[in-house]
Amino acid sequence: MPQSLEKKSTRVTMSQIADLAGVSKTSVSFVLNRKGAVGEEATARILAAAKELGYAKPTRASSDLVKPDPGGSSAKPHWNQTIALIWVNTTEAWRHSHLSHLLIHSIGRRFEEFESRLKTIFYNESEGDAFPDLSEVGALFVAGSPNAGFWEKLPADLPRLNLLCKPFSTNCSFLDIDSLHTGYELTQHLLDKGHRRIGFVSNSRSHRIFNLRYLGYYRALDELEIAPLPDWVVRLSQPSGPVQETTRPARDIEPGVERMLALPPEDRPTAIVAANDWNAAAVYQFANRIGLRIPEDLSVVGCDNDPGICDFLIPPLTTFAIPYTEMAHDAVDWMCSLMKGQPLHSQPGLMQFRGKLIERSSVRRMDGEDKD
């Protein structure tokens, strides 16, 4: 549990209680406003934090919040239900990535607290898969990259939330990662270290999240009136055919990286923002091949904090951790409120999550001459 917050005479907020209890603000709202169900242990921490901070609003006992009353009203959440998570048009590499496993595992464990279970479905429209049978499903999460016609096939009365999807006009809500902020913060970290010649590498121009990270990179530079040279940016066009595997470094990325790093030392970037950790690993490999040292000759940052990459690269990679566990917990809390018929947030809505920088040793601080 985080360290205790100092008591103040001002009104205690739910954010303060969430920080002290080590839970999400959504969970605090569920407990204090009696609008949903939260696990027994988390409920106890929330009530203890509220008491310690002097929160005055009455709260009900945790035993009233953990499990439904069998004789209660139908407004209770639907317990012992199957909730489906459909990954639409995702690649095989993504399905086996640590990020997808983390999200699935976190959502599944959270629903176990409510005596419900998660069913994961992978559905690829382009391969002619049969549309999933949702007749026994009590609620639905949709993730991935559905085509326009997908939404029309879903049962209209099924409680639904969309995860990591491109927002579109609908009466259903979205939970997403603030990827523009991610790209901005990674670039700002390099700027703070004195870098001014900063490149960007992505192996898919059509990948929505990668594009947002690129826009964040560009915004951070634009604030200092720095214009990245075209030779400092590698963003590959999506080839025709199946979706490109964006969780593996692509061979096609090497020509662009080669052109960038083959520039004279005074003209090439001193640092590179990679769209994810796999792209960063590809930069490492090519830099090592031509004799460039990281971070002495070239600083590199990635994104996703993939444990199979960041800790094994030499030197370990500075990256950005994505808060999938927090997203999963808030998604389940929100879904429970929808199943109860008392939406936690106005519909439709968009909730974005921000991660944090994980600083390792792949970035060096520049002196005054190098950053000019």
Summary of the structure (lengths in Angstrom):
residues: 372
radius of gyration: 23.1
end to end distance: 44.7
largest distance: 76.1
contacts: 1170
relative contact order: 0.13
helix: 36%
strand: 15%
